[in-house]
Amino acid sequence: MSLSLKIAVVGGGPAGLLFAKLVARENPGCRIDVFEQNPSDATYGFGIVLADVVLDFLTGVDADLHADLTGAAERQDAITIYHQRQAVPIRGNVFLGIPRVRLLNIMQTHAASKGVNIEYSKRIENLDALKGYDLIVGADGVNSAVRNALQHEFQAVVEPRLNKWAWYGTCHRFDSVELIFEQTPYGIFIAHSYRYAADAGTFVIECHPDTWKRAGLDTKSDEESRRFCGEIFARYLDGDELISNRSLWFNPSFVTSKRWYAGNVVLIGDALKTVHPSIGSGTRMAFEDAVALARAVNGGGGDVAASLAEFERSRRPTADGFQDAAMRSILWYETADTRMHLTPLEFAYNFMMRTGKVNRERLRKIDPDFLAAYEAEAAGKEMAEQA
Ligand SMILES: Cc1cc2nc3c(=O)[nH]c(=O)nc-3n(C[C@H](O)[C@H](O)[C@H](O)COP(=O)(O)OP(=O)(O)OC[C@H]3O[C@@H](n4cnc5c(N)ncnc54)[C@H](O)[C@@H]3O)c2cc1C
């Protein structure tokens, strides 16, 4: 039987739009309003990347959305790690890149096709504007106004992490997802790059705050920063320039919330908890939260309190485990300088193991050549030490 709840979703990002669609699809009797502060075609940044296995879980949930997203995505089937200017390719992982605005437009169309009402350019400043709704979903991202309004309930901790980040674009065509660790007189600069369209890629730069200061980036203008970063990575960009889109330096925050819901208000996606760009799975977390909450609401018979308790019960263990992995990744990058003495193969192996989610046997399966080369080098070193 179709539910007849009145639901407000604050934020039309991946979490809010997927949740709204999945509930509307099962419950034509529900009224679902999504409030999005931006116009439908506005977004920050350039493109995002997802592992194909991440999107695979959508096939069982929403096959149409899965088909549209994978159809619009650019595929890359290897990571190349540059250390000491030597390339170490690791195959076996498929990555799907997509412009963020394209991802949102597809999801907006899907939600609207099921009767979801999306109000663009409508920022929700406080919860008084949402009186009369049976359920309020805070899907308004890392700086969530919903979470802030009920901070005494959610008891969120927002911790800006150490490293500095700037999100640039490039039209340089890299064949694989690139992770470049470039030693400079100021310290290490790290570039994370992936293609999200045939002729466009994201080029995100990360560095330790001490490196950032030594390079004078704290006093450089945006244009000077862009040119400086382009010069650092010039040998990899073959003369192509970095493209700025309000590419200001920032410290990504790590958000955890002690409580997930309060009364009829619940948080999902980055509003609830973040991972980190260095592990690149924020959209995955947003999708998985949306699916778990939609399942709990759809199966809750209209009992909002029971649905929210079920959402937390079913989702929290996996989400907490992923946040632990994200923290290990954050710490790995923040201490990257302590591993620069490793050989390129050792460095790449260490990188693949950083979250604890991949073990040696898994690596053997995904790229046997890489693991064989790593093991041969390790055995050779051991023999040399014994001789
Ligand atoms: C540098 C960087 C690189 C990243 N790269 C990747 C990547 O490659 N792959 C990946 O999976 N993830 C990546 N992420 C993370 C990813 O962007 C987020 O984790 C994901 O978008 C979270 O989805 P969401 O729906 O919870 O929040 P968001 O995508 O942030 O959406 C929230 C929406 O709410 C709207 N909003 C906010 N406040 C209000 C309000 N008060 N009223 C109305 N509307 C409001 C916003 O405009 C926005 O549209 C990256 C993040 C950063 C910073």
Ligand as a Chemical Component Dictionary entry (heavy atoms), coordinates in Angstrom:
data_LIG
# 
_chem_comp.id                   LIG 
_chem_comp.type                 NON-POLYMER 
_chem_comp.pdbx_formal_charge   0 
_chem_comp.three_letter_code    LIG 
# 
loop_
_chem_comp_atom.comp_id 
_chem_comp_atom.atom_id 
_chem_comp_atom.alt_atom_id 
_chem_comp_atom.type_symbol 
_chem_comp_atom.charge 
_chem_comp_atom.model_Cartn_x 
_chem_comp_atom.model_Cartn_y 
_chem_comp_atom.model_Cartn_z 
_chem_comp_atom.pdbx_ordinal 
LIG C1  C1  C 0 37.815 18.138 -3.840 1  
LIG C2  C2  C 0 36.719 17.104 -3.791 2  
LIG C3  C3  C 0 36.747 16.043 -4.678 3  
LIG C4  C4  C 0 35.767 15.042 -4.612 4  
LIG N1  N1  N 0 35.837 14.013 -5.502 5  
LIG C5  C5  C 0 34.952 13.023 -5.402 6  
LIG C6  C6  C 0 35.030 11.927 -6.290 7  
LIG O1  O1  O 0 35.864 11.885 -7.187 8  
LIG N2  N2  N 0 34.160 10.903 -6.129 9  
LIG C7  C7  C 0 33.219 10.927 -5.144 10 
LIG O2  O2  O 0 32.450 9.966  -5.014 11 
LIG N3  N3  N 0 33.077 11.978 -4.314 12 
LIG C8  C8  C 0 33.927 13.012 -4.408 13 
LIG N4  N4  N 0 33.820 14.073 -3.564 14 
LIG C9  C9  C 0 32.766 14.060 -2.518 15 
LIG C10 C10 C 0 31.354 14.247 -3.077 16 
LIG O3  O3  O 0 31.304 15.429 -3.849 17 
LIG C11 C11 C 0 30.342 14.305 -1.917 18 
LIG O4  O4  O 0 30.698 13.366 -0.949 19 
LIG C12 C12 C 0 28.926 13.997 -2.405 20 
LIG O5  O5  O 0 28.526 14.909 -3.389 21 
LIG C13 C13 C 0 27.947 14.042 -1.231 22 
LIG O6  O6  O 0 26.610 14.053 -1.694 23 
LIG P1  P1  P 0 25.470 14.790 -0.860 24 
LIG O7  O7  O 0 24.233 14.678 -1.668 25 
LIG O8  O8  O 0 25.464 14.265 0.524  26 
LIG O9  O9  O 0 25.924 16.300 -0.713 27 
LIG P2  P2  P 0 26.225 17.379 -1.832 28 
LIG O10 O10 O 0 26.651 16.756 -3.091 29 
LIG O11 O11 O 0 27.115 18.376 -1.200 30 
LIG O12 O12 O 0 24.797 18.042 -2.116 31 
LIG C14 C14 C 0 24.170 18.888 -1.187 32 
LIG C15 C15 C 0 23.248 19.819 -1.938 33 
LIG O13 O13 O 0 22.542 20.611 -0.993 34 
LIG C16 C16 C 0 22.468 21.947 -1.439 35 
LIG N5  N5  N 0 22.315 22.764 -0.241 36 
LIG C17 C17 C 0 23.228 22.992 0.731  37 
LIG N6  N6  N 0 22.694 23.721 1.726  38 
LIG C18 C18 C 0 21.417 23.971 1.367  39 
LIG C19 C19 C 0 20.344 24.656 1.997  40 
LIG N7  N7  N 0 20.484 25.240 3.205  41 
LIG N8  N8  N 0 19.152 24.734 1.358  42 
LIG C20 C20 C 0 18.998 24.137 0.149  43 
LIG N9  N9  N 0 19.971 23.467 -0.496 44 
LIG C21 C21 C 0 21.159 23.373 0.118  45 
LIG C22 C22 C 0 23.771 22.144 -2.190 46 
LIG O14 O14 O 0 23.675 23.195 -3.132 47 
LIG C23 C23 C 0 23.977 20.787 -2.851 48 
LIG O15 O15 O 0 23.398 20.732 -4.132 49 
LIG C24 C24 C 0 34.739 15.106 -3.630 50 
LIG C25 C25 C 0 34.684 16.193 -2.775 51 
LIG C26 C26 C 0 35.666 17.196 -2.848 52 
LIG C27 C27 C 0 35.572 18.349 -1.910 53 
# 
loop_
_chem_comp_bond.comp_id 
_chem_comp_bond.atom_id_1 
_chem_comp_bond.atom_id_2 
_chem_comp_bond.value_order 
_chem_comp_bond.pdbx_ordinal 
LIG C1  C2  SING 1  
LIG C2  C3  SING 2  
LIG C2  C26 DOUB 3  
LIG C3  C4  DOUB 4  
LIG C4  N1  SING 5  
LIG C4  C24 SING 6  
LIG N1  C5  DOUB 7  
LIG C5  C6  SING 8  
LIG C5  C8  SING 9  
LIG C6  O1  DOUB 10 
LIG C6  N2  SING 11 
LIG N2  C7  SING 12 
LIG C7  O2  DOUB 13 
LIG C7  N3  SING 14 
LIG N3  C8  DOUB 15 
LIG C8  N4  SING 16 
LIG N4  C9  SING 17 
LIG N4  C24 SING 18 
LIG C9  C10 SING 19 
LIG C10 O3  SING 20 
LIG C10 C11 SING 21 
LIG C11 O4  SING 22 
LIG C11 C12 SING 23 
LIG C12 O5  SING 24 
LIG C12 C13 SING 25 
LIG C13 O6  SING 26 
LIG O6  P1  SING 27 
LIG P1  O7  DOUB 28 
LIG P1  O8  SING 29 
LIG P1  O9  SING 30 
LIG O9  P2  SING 31 
LIG P2  O10 DOUB 32 
LIG P2  O11 SING 33 
LIG P2  O12 SING 34 
LIG O12 C14 SING 35 
LIG C14 C15 SING 36 
LIG C15 O13 SING 37 
LIG C15 C23 SING 38 
LIG O13 C16 SING 39 
LIG C16 N5  SING 40 
LIG C16 C22 SING 41 
LIG N5  C17 SING 42 
LIG N5  C21 SING 43 
LIG C17 N6  DOUB 44 
LIG N6  C18 SING 45 
LIG C18 C19 SING 46 
LIG C18 C21 DOUB 47 
LIG C19 N7  SING 48 
LIG C19 N8  DOUB 49 
LIG N8  C20 SING 50 
LIG C20 N9  DOUB 51 
LIG N9  C21 SING 52 
LIG C22 O14 SING 53 
LIG C22 C23 SING 54 
LIG C23 O15 SING 55 
LIG C24 C25 DOUB 56 
LIG C25 C26 SING 57 
LIG C26 C27 SING 58 
# 
